[in-house]
């Protein structure tokens, strides 16, 4: 029995809209269901079959998953709007040394020696940490997409020019042979609809009679071109 839908999980800040649009154009017969997953739960959601594929930020434990790197996100620091950083377009890690730093339990920035002094309290989520930034407890280092997702009028963010980037990948169960998953992977990788792995059904083969007729038509067209006089020949008549 063929699957009747495909479920795409994505972490906060993930932007699958482009691929959703292409899927709808190519496979209007198969709904693409969207499912938000927390960054810490995304890998498990794929392994357990909650979602078929997931747009995620690579977690340390990706056992049993096939992971395709997609792009790298800019790393920024979120601070109150009246913070001194708001006077510049970007900062360096040296600028943040000594600043209080909020480190949520779902932190997705893999920066082992990140600058700043982590405060004792670790908020549960990045969203909770944003609230504490607004309360003036410290800055928060996140991918730019999360800074935009949790934007508030009383906060701003600045790029950290020498910070590591934050990778975003597509993951699905290792060894899964699902036709729909393969097709979605093809869309993400930019394959055209007519590519061998980018279409769900191969183009139908022509019969021997159709091939013969096509050859006859090609020969007839070639003969007409050869017999047609050029401008110079018509001018001499």
Secondary structure by P-SEA (a helix, b strand, c coil): ccccbbbbbbcccccaaaaaaaaaaccccbbbbbbbbcccaaaaaaaaccccccccccccccccccccccbbbbbbbbbccccccccccccccccccccbbbbccccccccccccccccccccccaaaaaaaaaaccccccccaaaaaaaccccbbbbbccccbbbbbbcccccccccaaaaaaaaaaaccccccccccccccccccaaaaaaaaaaaaaaaaaaaacccaaaaaac
